[in-house]
Amino acid sequence: MSYECWEIAKRIRNFIGVKRKRAIGEFVSTLGISGFGDDAAIIDVQGDHYLLLATDGIWNRLMRNPWWAGYASVIVNVNDIAAMGGSVIAMVNVVSAGDSETRKEIARGMREAC
């Protein structure tokens, strides 16, 4: 592999957006969960029927643009369900924002993503 490829790989591994997710493995092992997926959890509800559950924390850097944060909060989870071959049937979002205008922009982004 060329020096450029190694340098690109190093930059990706050290990118804050990637590094911030490393704690997930430690957290999951502390819970005693033996396996988990990056895209969605698989919940066996009845024999060969399954639900996929996706969740994601929105990175505070996205909050510089609340509309985009709301939009991304829908798209990343829809994408994760689709990546595992599922269909989206419902969505739950928890929003924590200090002022009304920010909450409205988050909701507007979410609505447009839906």
Biopython code that builds the backbone (N, CA, C, O; Angstrom):
import numpy as np
from Bio.PDB.StructureBuilder import StructureBuilder

atoms = [
    (1, "MET", "N", (0.854, -1.167, 0.000)),
    (1, "MET", "CA", (0.000, 0.000, 0.000)),
    (1, "MET", "C", (0.904, 1.236, 0.000)),
    (1, "MET", "O", (1.928, 1.274, 0.683)),
    (2, "SER", "N", (0.512, 2.226, -0.766)),
    (2, "SER", "CA", (1.334, 3.430, -0.892)),
    (2, "SER", "C", (1.260, 4.292, 0.366)),
    (2, "SER", "O", (0.355, 4.159, 1.189)),
    (3, "TYR", "N", (2.233, 5.165, 0.479)),
    (3, "TYR", "CA", (2.272, 6.101, 1.604)),
    (3, "TYR", "C", (0.979, 6.917, 1.673)),
    (3, "TYR", "O", (0.452, 7.156, 2.760)),
    (4, "GLU", "N", (0.467, 7.345, 0.514)),
    (4, "GLU", "CA", (-0.751, 8.152, 0.483)),
    (4, "GLU", "C", (-1.938, 7.394, 1.066)),
    (4, "GLU", "O", (-2.745, 7.963, 1.802)),
    (5, "CYS", "N", (-2.042, 6.109, 0.737)),
    (5, "CYS", "CA", (-3.136, 5.293, 1.273)),
    (5, "CYS", "C", (-3.026, 5.157, 2.789)),
    (5, "CYS", "O", (-4.025, 5.258, 3.502)),
    (6, "TRP", "N", (-1.803, 4.926, 3.279)),
    (6, "TRP", "CA", (-1.601, 4.827, 4.727)),
    (6, "TRP", "C", (-1.963, 6.140, 5.400)),
    (6, "TRP", "O", (-2.563, 6.148, 6.475)),
    (7, "GLU", "N", (-1.604, 7.241, 4.775)),
    (7, "GLU", "CA", (-1.892, 8.562, 5.343)),
    (7, "GLU", "C", (-3.401, 8.821, 5.385)),
    (7, "GLU", "O", (-3.912, 9.362, 6.367)),
    (8, "ILE", "N", (-4.099, 8.443, 4.339)),
    (8, "ILE", "CA", (-5.561, 8.598, 4.310)),
    (8, "ILE", "C", (-6.189, 7.740, 5.409)),
    (8, "ILE", "O", (-7.061, 8.209, 6.141)),
    (9, "ALA", "N", (-5.747, 6.481, 5.526)),
    (9, "ALA", "CA", (-6.290, 5.593, 6.563)),
    (9, "ALA", "C", (-6.033, 6.171, 7.954)),
    (9, "ALA", "O", (-6.914, 6.142, 8.814)),
    (10, "LYS", "N", (-4.833, 6.691, 8.173)),
    (10, "LYS", "CA", (-4.487, 7.292, 9.468)),
    (10, "LYS", "C", (-5.394, 8.485, 9.769)),
    (10, "LYS", "O", (-5.875, 8.638, 10.892)),
    (11, "ARG", "N", (-5.618, 9.309, 8.783)),
    (11, "ARG", "CA", (-6.476, 10.487, 8.993)),
    (11, "ARG", "C", (-7.906, 10.085, 9.308)),
    (11, "ARG", "O", (-8.548, 10.694, 10.164)),
    (12, "ILE", "N", (-8.407, 9.075, 8.632)),
    (12, "ILE", "CA", (-9.769, 8.611, 8.904)),
    (12, "ILE", "C", (-9.866, 8.047, 10.319)),
    (12, "ILE", "O", (-10.798, 8.371, 11.055)),
    (13, "ARG", "N", (-8.889, 7.189, 10.710)),
    (13, "ARG", "CA", (-8.900, 6.611, 12.061)),
    (13, "ARG", "C", (-8.850, 7.686, 13.135)),
    (13, "ARG", "O", (-9.429, 7.517, 14.208)),
    (14, "ASN", "N", (-8.168, 8.782, 12.858)),
    (14, "ASN", "CA", (-7.992, 9.839, 13.850)),
    (14, "ASN", "C", (-8.982, 10.992, 13.713)),
    (14, "ASN", "O", (-8.918, 11.957, 14.475)),
    (15, "PHE", "N", (-9.894, 10.901, 12.753)),
    (15, "PHE", "CA", (-10.917, 11.935, 12.582)),
    (15, "PHE", "C", (-11.848, 11.910, 13.789)),
    (15, "PHE", "O", (-12.289, 10.839, 14.208)),
    (16, "ILE", "N", (-12.146, 13.061, 14.343)),
    (16, "ILE", "CA", (-12.959, 13.143, 15.564)),
    (16, "ILE", "C", (-14.324, 12.473, 15.397)),
    (16, "ILE", "O", (-14.853, 11.911, 16.356)),
    (17, "GLY", "N", (-14.897, 12.526, 14.196)),
    (17, "GLY", "CA", (-16.188, 11.884, 13.951)),
    (17, "GLY", "C", (-16.124, 10.369, 14.064)),
    (17, "GLY", "O", (-17.135, 9.731, 14.360)),
    (18, "VAL", "N", (-14.961, 9.787, 13.835)),
    (18, "VAL", "CA", (-14.756, 8.342, 13.995)),
    (18, "VAL", "C", (-14.327, 8.034, 15.421)),
    (18, "VAL", "O", (-14.861, 7.120, 16.049)),
    (19, "LYS", "N", (-13.369, 8.793, 15.934)),
    (19, "LYS", "CA", (-12.839, 8.542, 17.275)),
    (19, "LYS", "C", (-13.918, 8.627, 18.348)),
    (19, "LYS", "O", (-13.861, 7.891, 19.333)),
    (20, "ARG", "N", (-14.894, 9.502, 18.178)),
    (20, "ARG", "CA", (-15.917, 9.676, 19.205)),
    (20, "ARG", "C", (-16.781, 8.437, 19.387)),
    (20, "ARG", "O", (-17.432, 8.286, 20.421)),
    (21, "LYS", "N", (-16.797, 7.550, 18.397)),
    (21, "LYS", "CA", (-17.627, 6.345, 18.481)),
    (21, "LYS", "C", (-16.898, 5.152, 19.082)),
    (21, "LYS", "O", (-17.511, 4.105, 19.295)),
    (22, "ARG", "N", (-15.628, 5.282, 19.355)),
    (22, "ARG", "CA", (-14.858, 4.155, 19.888)),
    (22, "ARG", "C", (-15.364, 3.697, 21.255)),
    (22, "ARG", "O", (-15.223, 2.525, 21.605)),
    (23, "ALA", "N", (-15.935, 4.588, 22.010)),
    (23, "ALA", "CA", (-16.416, 4.230, 23.349)),
    (23, "ALA", "C", (-17.616, 3.284, 23.303)),
    (23, "ALA", "O", (-17.958, 2.683, 24.321)),
    (24, "ILE", "N", (-18.252, 3.140, 22.158)),
    (24, "ILE", "CA", (-19.419, 2.263, 22.048)),
    (24, "ILE", "C", (-19.058, 0.830, 22.426)),
    (24, "ILE", "O", (-19.790, 0.181, 23.173)),
    (25, "GLY", "N", (-17.925, 0.330, 21.910)),
    (25, "GLY", "CA", (-17.512, -1.047, 22.204)),
    (25, "GLY", "C", (-17.306, -1.276, 23.684)),
    (25, "GLY", "O", (-17.728, -2.299, 24.221)),
    (26, "GLU", "N", (-16.660, -0.333, 24.349)),
    (26, "GLU", "CA", (-16.429, -0.436, 25.793)),
    (26, "GLU", "C", (-17.755, -0.444, 26.544)),
    (26, "GLU", "O", (-17.944, -1.234, 27.469)),
    (27, "PHE", "N", (-18.665, 0.426, 26.150)),
    (27, "PHE", "CA", (-19.967, 0.519, 26.793)),
    (27, "PHE", "C", (-20.755, -0.778, 26.631)),
    (27, "PHE", "O", (-21.329, -1.290, 27.592)),
    (28, "VAL", "N", (-20.778, -1.303, 25.410)),
    (28, "VAL", "CA", (-21.515, -2.531, 25.125)),
    (28, "VAL", "C", (-20.932, -3.705, 25.889)),
    (28, "VAL", "O", (-21.682, -4.527, 26.416)),
    (29, "SER", "N", (-19.609, -3.803, 25.962)),
    (29, "SER", "CA", (-19.018, -4.922, 26.704)),
    (29, "SER", "C", (-19.302, -4.806, 28.195)),
    (29, "SER", "O", (-19.472, -5.824, 28.865)),
    (30, "THR", "N", (-19.358, -3.607, 28.722)),
    (30, "THR", "CA", (-19.705, -3.415, 30.132)),
    (30, "THR", "C", (-21.135, -3.871, 30.410)),
    (30, "THR", "O", (-21.434, -4.388, 31.486)),
    (31, "LEU", "N", (-22.017, -3.672, 29.424)),
    (31, "LEU", "CA", (-23.403, -4.139, 29.569)),
    (31, "LEU", "C", (-23.506, -5.659, 29.487)),
    (31, "LEU", "O", (-24.514, -6.238, 29.893)),
    (32, "GLY", "N", (-22.468, -6.306, 28.965)),
    (32, "GLY", "CA", (-22.487, -7.756, 28.837)),
    (32, "GLY", "C", (-23.152, -8.234, 27.564)),
    (32, "GLY", "O", (-23.562, -9.393, 27.489)),
    (33, "ILE", "N", (-23.271, -7.385, 26.569)),
    (33, "ILE", "CA", (-23.866, -7.766, 25.290)),
    (33, "ILE", "C", (-22.782, -8.411, 24.453)),
    (33, "ILE", "O", (-21.695, -7.856, 24.291)),
    (34, "SER", "N", (-23.083, -9.590, 23.921)),
    (34, "SER", "CA", (-22.051, -10.330, 23.199)),
    (34, "SER", "C", (-21.895, -9.893, 21.764)),
    (34, "SER", "O", (-20.831, -10.094, 21.179)),
    (35, "GLY", "N", (-22.914, -9.306, 21.180)),
    (35, "GLY", "CA", (-22.811, -8.878, 19.793)),
    (35, "GLY", "C", (-23.721, -7.707, 19.521)),
    (35, "GLY", "O", (-24.818, -7.608, 20.072)),
    (36, "PHE", "N", (-23.267, -6.841, 18.684)),
    (36, "PHE", "CA", (-24.095, -5.715, 18.278)),
    (36, "PHE", "C", (-23.652, -5.300, 16.893)),
    (36, "PHE", "O", (-22.527, -5.580, 16.480)),
    (37, "GLY", "N", (-24.550, -4.624, 16.166)),
    (37, "GLY", "CA", (-24.219, -4.185, 14.823)),
    (37, "GLY", "C", (-24.025, -2.688, 14.768)),
    (37, "GLY", "O", (-24.475, -1.951, 15.646)),
    (38, "ASP", "N", (-23.365, -2.262, 13.751)),
    (38, "ASP", "CA", (-23.128, -0.840, 13.570)),
    (38, "ASP", "C", (-24.381, -0.142, 13.058)),
    (38, "ASP", "O", (-24.619, 1.023, 13.376)),
    (39, "ASP", "N", (-25.174, -0.844, 12.274)),
    (39, "ASP", "CA", (-26.326, -0.201, 11.654)),
    (39, "ASP", "C", (-27.587, -0.255, 12.507)),
    (39, "ASP", "O", (-28.240, 0.770, 12.699)),
    (40, "ALA", "N", (-27.936, -1.410, 13.012)),
    (40, "ALA", "CA", (-29.176, -1.533, 13.778)),
    (40, "ALA", "C", (-29.142, -2.807, 14.623)),
    (40, "ALA", "O", (-28.451, -3.776, 14.308)),
    (41, "ALA", "N", (-29.916, -2.763, 15.703)),
    (41, "ALA", "CA", (-30.086, -3.954, 16.536)),
    (41, "ALA", "C", (-31.219, -4.796, 15.952)),
    (41, "ALA", "O", (-32.190, -4.263, 15.417)),
    (42, "ILE", "N", (-31.084, -6.102, 16.062)),
    (42, "ILE", "CA", (-32.112, -7.025, 15.579)),
    (42, "ILE", "C", (-32.866, -7.551, 16.791)),
    (42, "ILE", "O", (-32.272, -8.088, 17.727)),
    (43, "ILE", "N", (-34.181, -7.388, 16.759)),
    (43, "ILE", "CA", (-35.025, -7.845, 17.852)),
    (43, "ILE", "C", (-35.949, -8.932, 17.314)),
    (43, "ILE", "O", (-36.769, -8.676, 16.433)),
    (44, "ASP", "N", (-35.817, -10.143, 17.845)),
    (44, "ASP", "CA", (-36.651, -11.271, 17.434)),
    (44, "ASP", "C", (-37.978, -11.144, 18.168)),
    (44, "ASP", "O", (-38.024, -11.246, 19.393)),
    (45, "VAL", "N", (-39.063, -10.920, 17.418)),
    (45, "VAL", "CA", (-40.362, -10.743, 18.072)),
    (45, "VAL", "C", (-41.259, -11.975, 17.983)),
    (45, "VAL", "O", (-42.061, -12.206, 18.888)),
    (46, "GLN", "N", (-41.148, -12.775, 16.918)),
    (46, "GLN", "CA", (-41.967, -13.986, 16.801)),
    (46, "GLN", "C", (-41.368, -14.897, 15.745)),
    (46, "GLN", "O", (-41.588, -14.686, 14.552)),
    (47, "GLY", "N", (-40.638, -15.876, 16.149)),
    (47, "GLY", "CA", (-40.116, -16.846, 15.182)),
    (47, "GLY", "C", (-39.271, -16.199, 14.111)),
    (47, "GLY", "O", (-38.133, -15.802, 14.361)),
    (48, "ASP", "N", (-39.844, -16.088, 12.877)),
    (48, "ASP", "CA", (-39.067, -15.472, 11.809)),
    (48, "ASP", "C", (-39.466, -14.017, 11.563)),
    (48, "ASP", "O", (-39.262, -13.503, 10.463)),
    (49, "HIS", "N", (-40.020, -13.362, 12.549)),
    (49, "HIS", "CA", (-40.341, -11.937, 12.440)),
    (49, "HIS", "C", (-39.366, -11.136, 13.301)),
    (49, "HIS", "O", (-39.120, -11.461, 14.463)),
    (50, "TYR", "N", (-38.830, -10.105, 12.710)),
    (50, "TYR", "CA", (-37.828, -9.305, 13.398)),
    (50, "TYR", "C", (-38.142, -7.824, 13.263)),
    (50, "TYR", "O", (-38.746, -7.381, 12.286)),
    (51, "LEU", "N", (-37.726, -7.088, 14.251)),
    (51, "LEU", "CA", (-37.733, -5.632, 14.181)),
    (51, "LEU", "C", (-36.282, -5.169, 14.185)),
    (51, "LEU", "O", (-35.426, -5.773, 14.832)),
    (52, "LEU", "N", (-36.023, -4.116, 13.472)),
    (52, "LEU", "CA", (-34.703, -3.490, 13.499)),
    (52, "LEU", "C", (-34.840, -2.180, 14.263)),
    (52, "LEU", "O", (-35.772, -1.410, 14.035)),
    (53, "LEU", "N", (-33.920, -1.941, 15.153)),
    (53, "LEU", "CA", (-33.936, -0.726, 15.954)),
    (53, "LEU", "C", (-32.653, 0.047, 15.690)),
    (53, "LEU", "O", (-31.552, -0.460, 15.902)),
    (54, "ALA", "N", (-32.809, 1.273, 15.229)),
    (54, "ALA", "CA", (-31.645, 2.124, 14.971)),
    (54, "ALA", "C", (-31.749, 3.378, 15.827)),
    (54, "ALA", "O", (-32.832, 3.929, 16.024)),
    (55, "THR", "N", (-30.627, 3.806, 16.319)),
    (55, "THR", "CA", (-30.581, 5.044, 17.095)),
    (55, "THR", "C", (-29.212, 5.676, 16.894)),
    (55, "THR", "O", (-28.233, 4.979, 16.624)),
    (56, "ASP", "N", (-29.147, 6.958, 17.023)),
    (56, "ASP", "CA", (-27.885, 7.651, 16.821)),
    (56, "ASP", "C", (-27.928, 8.973, 17.560)),
    (56, "ASP", "O", (-28.928, 9.690, 17.514)),
    (57, "GLY", "N", (-26.859, 9.287, 18.227)),
    (57, "GLY", "CA", (-26.739, 10.600, 18.850)),
    (57, "GLY", "C", (-26.251, 11.600, 17.822)),
    (57, "GLY", "O", (-25.289, 11.331, 17.102)),
    (58, "ILE", "N", (-26.889, 12.729, 17.746)),
    (58, "ILE", "CA", (-26.474, 13.745, 16.777)),
    (58, "ILE", "C", (-25.293, 14.511, 17.353)),
    (58, "ILE", "O", (-25.367, 15.052, 18.456)),
    (59, "TRP", "N", (-24.236, 14.550, 16.618)),
    (59, "TRP", "CA", (-22.993, 15.196, 16.993)),
    (59, "TRP", "C", (-23.231, 16.684, 17.197)),
    (59, "TRP", "O", (-23.866, 17.331, 16.364)),
    (60, "ASN", "N", (-22.727, 17.232, 18.298)),
    (60, "ASN", "CA", (-22.987, 18.634, 18.618)),
    (60, "ASN", "C", (-22.532, 19.589, 17.516)),
    (60, "ASN", "O", (-23.062, 20.695, 17.407)),
    (61, "ARG", "N", (-21.566, 19.185, 16.704)),
    (61, "ARG", "CA", (-21.146, 20.044, 15.594)),
    (61, "ARG", "C", (-22.257, 20.254, 14.578)),
    (61, "ARG", "O", (-22.291, 21.279, 13.896)),
    (62, "LEU", "N", (-23.174, 19.284, 14.472)),
    (62, "LEU", "CA", (-24.307, 19.448, 13.555)),
    (62, "LEU", "C", (-25.278, 20.505, 14.052)),
    (62, "LEU", "O", (-26.042, 21.068, 13.268)),
    (63, "MET", "N", (-25.252, 20.773, 15.340)),
    (63, "MET", "CA", (-26.192, 21.747, 15.900)),
    (63, "MET", "C", (-25.864, 23.179, 15.481)),
    (63, "MET", "O", (-26.635, 24.096, 15.766)),
    (64, "ARG", "N", (-24.743, 23.378, 14.815)),
    (64, "ARG", "CA", (-24.474, 24.707, 14.255)),
    (64, "ARG", "C", (-25.538, 25.065, 13.223)),
    (64, "ARG", "O", (-25.793, 26.238, 12.950)),
    (65, "ASN", "N", (-26.150, 24.032, 12.659)),
    (65, "ASN", "CA", (-27.249, 24.206, 11.709)),
    (65, "ASN", "C", (-28.384, 23.303, 12.186)),
    (65, "ASN", "O", (-28.444, 22.136, 11.802)),
    (66, "PRO", "N", (-29.284, 23.827, 13.018)),
    (66, "PRO", "CA", (-30.343, 22.987, 13.601)),
    (66, "PRO", "C", (-31.221, 22.286, 12.571)),
    (66, "PRO", "O", (-31.647, 21.153, 12.796)),
    (67, "TRP", "N", (-31.501, 22.946, 11.439)),
    (67, "TRP", "CA", (-32.293, 22.293, 10.398)),
    (67, "TRP", "C", (-31.577, 21.029, 9.936)),
    (67, "TRP", "O", (-32.197, 19.971, 9.827)),
    (68, "TRP", "N", (-30.279, 21.129, 9.664)),
    (68, "TRP", "CA", (-29.507, 19.981, 9.199)),
    (68, "TRP", "C", (-29.437, 18.902, 10.270)),
    (68, "TRP", "O", (-29.483, 17.713, 9.952)),
    (69, "ALA", "N", (-29.327, 19.294, 11.523)),
    (69, "ALA", "CA", (-29.299, 18.312, 12.616)),
    (69, "ALA", "C", (-30.596, 17.513, 12.636)),
    (69, "ALA", "O", (-30.569, 16.292, 12.791)),
    (70, "GLY", "N", (-31.722, 18.183, 12.482)),
    (70, "GLY", "CA", (-33.008, 17.494, 12.435)),
    (70, "GLY", "C", (-33.115, 16.577, 11.232)),
    (70, "GLY", "O", (-33.565, 15.436, 11.341)),
    (71, "TYR", "N", (-32.699, 17.083, 10.091)),
    (71, "TYR", "CA", (-32.716, 16.288, 8.856)),
    (71, "TYR", "C", (-31.847, 15.040, 9.023)),
    (71, "TYR", "O", (-32.277, 13.925, 8.727)),
    (72, "ALA", "N", (-30.631, 15.244, 9.498)),
    (72, "ALA", "CA", (-29.694, 14.129, 9.682)),
    (72, "ALA", "C", (-30.206, 13.117, 10.696)),
    (72, "ALA", "O", (-29.958, 11.920, 10.552)),
    (73, "SER", "N", (-30.922, 13.583, 11.726)),
    (73, "SER", "CA", (-31.419, 12.665, 12.757)),
    (73, "SER", "C", (-32.388, 11.639, 12.176)),
    (73, "SER", "O", (-32.511, 10.532, 12.700)),
    (74, "VAL", "N", (-33.068, 12.001, 11.106)),
    (74, "VAL", "CA", (-33.964, 11.056, 10.432)),
    (74, "VAL", "C", (-33.183, 10.210, 9.428)),
    (74, "VAL", "O", (-33.278, 8.982, 9.434)),
    (75, "ILE", "N", (-32.419, 10.869, 8.576)),
    (75, "ILE", "CA", (-31.751, 10.190, 7.467)),
    (75, "ILE", "C", (-30.767, 9.113, 7.934)),
    (75, "ILE", "O", (-30.723, 8.028, 7.354)),
    (76, "VAL", "N", (-29.983, 9.399, 8.971)),
    (76, "VAL", "CA", (-28.982, 8.404, 9.391)),
    (76, "VAL", "C", (-29.652, 7.119, 9.871)),
    (76, "VAL", "O", (-29.139, 6.026, 9.633)),
    (77, "ASN", "N", (-30.788, 7.243, 10.540)),
    (77, "ASN", "CA", (-31.468, 6.044, 11.042)),
    (77, "ASN", "C", (-32.233, 5.321, 9.944)),
    (77, "ASN", "O", (-32.276, 4.091, 9.932)),
    (78, "VAL", "N", (-32.833, 6.060, 9.028)),
    (78, "VAL", "CA", (-33.493, 5.433, 7.878)),
    (78, "VAL", "C", (-32.454, 4.666, 7.065)),
    (78, "VAL", "O", (-32.699, 3.540, 6.634)),
    (79, "ASN", "N", (-31.296, 5.283, 6.860)),
    (79, "ASN", "CA", (-30.217, 4.628, 6.126)),
    (79, "ASN", "C", (-29.750, 3.359, 6.836)),
    (79, "ASN", "O", (-29.503, 2.344, 6.185)),
    (80, "ASP", "N", (-29.628, 3.405, 8.162)),
    (80, "ASP", "CA", (-29.185, 2.225, 8.912)),
    (80, "ASP", "C", (-30.177, 1.072, 8.798)),
    (80, "ASP", "O", (-29.768, -0.083, 8.688)),
    (81, "ILE", "N", (-31.464, 1.366, 8.824)),
    (81, "ILE", "CA", (-32.480, 0.318, 8.661)),
    (81, "ILE", "C", (-32.414, -0.245, 7.246)),
    (81, "ILE", "O", (-32.458, -1.461, 7.059)),
    (82, "ALA", "N", (-32.309, 0.623, 6.262)),
    (82, "ALA", "CA", (-32.228, 0.174, 4.864)),
    (82, "ALA", "C", (-30.975, -0.661, 4.630)),
    (82, "ALA", "O", (-31.014, -1.632, 3.874)),
    (83, "ALA", "N", (-29.859, -0.295, 5.273)),
    (83, "ALA", "CA", (-28.602, -1.035, 5.106)),
    (83, "ALA", "C", (-28.735, -2.476, 5.575)),
    (83, "ALA", "O", (-27.981, -3.345, 5.138)),
    (84, "MET", "N", (-29.691, -2.732, 6.462)),
    (84, "MET", "CA", (-29.900, -4.096, 6.958)),
    (84, "MET", "C", (-31.094, -4.767, 6.284)),
    (84, "MET", "O", (-31.537, -5.831, 6.715)),
    (85, "GLY", "N", (-31.617, -4.137, 5.217)),
    (85, "GLY", "CA", (-32.691, -4.741, 4.442)),
    (85, "GLY", "C", (-34.072, -4.534, 5.019)),
    (85, "GLY", "O", (-35.014, -5.221, 4.623)),
    (86, "GLY", "N", (-34.217, -3.603, 5.946)),
    (86, "GLY", "CA", (-35.509, -3.375, 6.580)),
    (86, "GLY", "C", (-36.282, -2.223, 5.967)),
    (86, "GLY", "O", (-35.787, -1.502, 5.100)),
    (87, "SER", "N", (-37.498, -2.074, 6.437)),
    (87, "SER", "CA", (-38.368, -0.962, 6.056)),
    (87, "SER", "C", (-38.703, -0.182, 7.316)),
    (87, "SER", "O", (-38.958, -0.769, 8.368)),
    (88, "VAL", "N", (-38.702, 1.112, 7.211)),
    (88, "VAL", "CA", (-38.999, 1.957, 8.366)),
    (88, "VAL", "C", (-40.502, 1.966, 8.606)),
    (88, "VAL", "O", (-41.288, 2.214, 7.692)),
    (89, "ILE", "N", (-40.896, 1.688, 9.864)),
    (89, "ILE", "CA", (-42.320, 1.709, 10.215)),
    (89, "ILE", "C", (-42.637, 2.783, 11.251)),
    (89, "ILE", "O", (-43.797, 3.168, 11.404)),
    (90, "ALA", "N", (-41.639, 3.263, 11.952)),
    (90, "ALA", "CA", (-41.882, 4.271, 12.982)),
    (90, "ALA", "C", (-40.573, 4.955, 13.339)),
    (90, "ALA", "O", (-39.489, 4.464, 13.023)),
    (91, "MET", "N", (-40.695, 6.096, 14.002)),
    (91, "MET", "CA", (-39.514, 6.829, 14.433)),
    (91, "MET", "C", (-39.817, 7.531, 15.751)),
    (91, "MET", "O", (-40.914, 8.046, 15.963)),
    (92, "VAL", "N", (-38.828, 7.539, 16.621)),
    (92, "VAL", "CA", (-38.910, 8.283, 17.876)),
    (92, "VAL", "C", (-37.662, 9.150, 17.942)),
    (92, "VAL", "O", (-36.563, 8.675, 17.656)),
    (93, "ASN", "N", (-37.815, 10.386, 18.307)),
    (93, "ASN", "CA", (-36.668, 11.278, 18.428)),
    (93, "ASN", "C", (-36.748, 11.992, 19.762)),
    (93, "ASN", "O", (-37.827, 12.412, 20.181)),
    (94, "VAL", "N", (-35.636, 12.129, 20.418)),
    (94, "VAL", "CA", (-35.548, 12.893, 21.656)),
    (94, "VAL", "C", (-34.786, 14.165, 21.323)),
    (94, "VAL", "O", (-33.652, 14.108, 20.847)),
    (95, "VAL", "N", (-35.402, 15.304, 21.570)),
    (95, "VAL", "CA", (-34.792, 16.588, 21.229)),
    (95, "VAL", "C", (-34.535, 17.362, 22.512)),
    (95, "VAL", "O", (-35.412, 17.505, 23.364)),
    (96, "SER", "N", (-33.328, 17.848, 22.622)),
    (96, "SER", "CA", (-32.967, 18.691, 23.753)),
    (96, "SER", "C", (-32.297, 19.938, 23.204)),
    (96, "SER", "O", (-31.145, 19.904, 22.771)),
    (97, "ALA", "N", (-33.026, 21.025, 23.229)),
    (97, "ALA", "CA", (-32.495, 22.295, 22.731)),
    (97, "ALA", "C", (-33.049, 23.408, 23.610)),
    (97, "ALA", "O", (-34.205, 23.371, 24.032)),
    (98, "GLY", "N", (-32.214, 24.386, 23.874)),
    (98, "GLY", "CA", (-32.548, 25.409, 24.855)),
    (98, "GLY", "C", (-33.577, 26.444, 24.453)),
    (98, "GLY", "O", (-34.217, 27.037, 25.321)),
    (99, "ASP", "N", (-33.756, 26.679, 23.159)),
    (99, "ASP", "CA", (-34.677, 27.757, 22.791)),
    (99, "ASP", "C", (-35.669, 27.300, 21.721)),
    (99, "ASP", "O", (-35.424, 26.344, 20.985)),
    (100, "SER", "N", (-36.770, 27.999, 21.658)),
    (100, "SER", "CA", (-37.868, 27.642, 20.777)),
    (100, "SER", "C", (-37.467, 27.667, 19.305)),
    (100, "SER", "O", (-37.848, 26.772, 18.551)),
    (101, "GLU", "N", (-36.717, 28.663, 18.887)),
    (101, "GLU", "CA", (-36.327, 28.774, 17.482)),
    (101, "GLU", "C", (-35.468, 27.582, 17.045)),
    (101, "GLU", "O", (-35.646, 27.062, 15.944)),
    (102, "THR", "N", (-34.547, 27.154, 17.893)),
    (102, "THR", "CA", (-33.711, 25.991, 17.577)),
    (102, "THR", "C", (-34.575, 24.743, 17.456)),
    (102, "THR", "O", (-34.410, 23.963, 16.518)),
    (103, "ARG", "N", (-35.491, 24.550, 18.392)),
    (103, "ARG", "CA", (-36.384, 23.376, 18.333)),
    (103, "ARG", "C", (-37.223, 23.396, 17.067)),
    (103, "ARG", "O", (-37.424, 22.353, 16.443)),
    (104, "LYS", "N", (-37.720, 24.572, 16.675)),
    (104, "LYS", "CA", (-38.521, 24.676, 15.447)),
    (104, "LYS", "C", (-37.702, 24.301, 14.219)),
    (104, "LYS", "O", (-38.204, 23.613, 13.330)),
    (105, "GLU", "N", (-36.456, 24.740, 14.156)),
    (105, "GLU", "CA", (-35.603, 24.412, 13.019)),
    (105, "GLU", "C", (-35.273, 22.916, 12.983)),
    (105, "GLU", "O", (-35.239, 22.313, 11.911)),
    (106, "ILE", "N", (-35.035, 22.327, 14.140)),
    (106, "ILE", "CA", (-34.789, 20.878, 14.206)),
    (106, "ILE", "C", (-36.013, 20.134, 13.670)),
    (106, "ILE", "O", (-35.890, 19.226, 12.848)),
    (107, "ALA", "N", (-37.191, 20.534, 14.147)),
    (107, "ALA", "CA", (-38.441, 19.882, 13.717)),
    (107, "ALA", "C", (-38.680, 20.083, 12.217)),
    (107, "ALA", "O", (-39.148, 19.167, 11.541)),
    (108, "ARG", "N", (-38.370, 21.250, 11.702)),
    (108, "ARG", "CA", (-38.537, 21.509, 10.271)),
    (108, "ARG", "C", (-37.625, 20.593, 9.452)),
    (108, "ARG", "O", (-38.048, 20.051, 8.431)),
    (109, "GLY", "N", (-36.380, 20.417, 9.894)),
    (109, "GLY", "CA", (-35.472, 19.495, 9.206)),
    (109, "GLY", "C", (-35.970, 18.071, 9.255)),
    (109, "GLY", "O", (-35.904, 17.346, 8.263)),
    (110, "MET", "N", (-36.474, 17.665, 10.425)),
    (110, "MET", "CA", (-37.008, 16.313, 10.567)),
    (110, "MET", "C", (-38.190, 16.095, 9.638)),
    (110, "MET", "O", (-38.279, 15.063, 8.974)),
    (111, "ARG", "N", (-39.095, 17.060, 9.587)),
    (111, "ARG", "CA", (-40.279, 16.959, 8.740)),
    (111, "ARG", "C", (-39.884, 16.816, 7.271)),
    (111, "ARG", "O", (-40.439, 15.986, 6.552)),
    (112, "GLU", "N", (-38.923, 17.628, 6.830)),
    (112, "GLU", "CA", (-38.498, 17.552, 5.424)),
    (112, "GLU", "C", (-37.812, 16.226, 5.107)),
    (112, "GLU", "O", (-37.965, 15.699, 4.005)),
    (113, "ALA", "N", (-37.052, 15.681, 6.070)),
    (113, "ALA", "CA", (-36.407, 14.389, 5.841)),
    (113, "ALA", "C", (-37.431, 13.263, 5.729)),
    (113, "ALA", "O", (-37.255, 12.322, 4.955)),
    (114, "CYS", "N", (-38.505, 13.374, 6.514)),
    (114, "CYS", "CA", (-39.548, 12.345, 6.459)),
    (114, "CYS", "C", (-40.259, 12.346, 5.111)),
    (114, "CYS", "O", (-41.166, 11.544, 4.892)),
]
sb = StructureBuilder()
sb.init_structure("model")
sb.init_model(0)
sb.init_chain("A")
sb.init_seg("    ")
for serial, (resi, resn, name, xyz) in enumerate(atoms, 1):
    if name == "N":
        sb.init_residue(resn, " ", resi, " ")
    sb.init_atom(name, np.array(xyz, "f"), 0.0, 1.0, " ", f" {name:<3s}", serial, name[0])
structure = sb.get_structure()
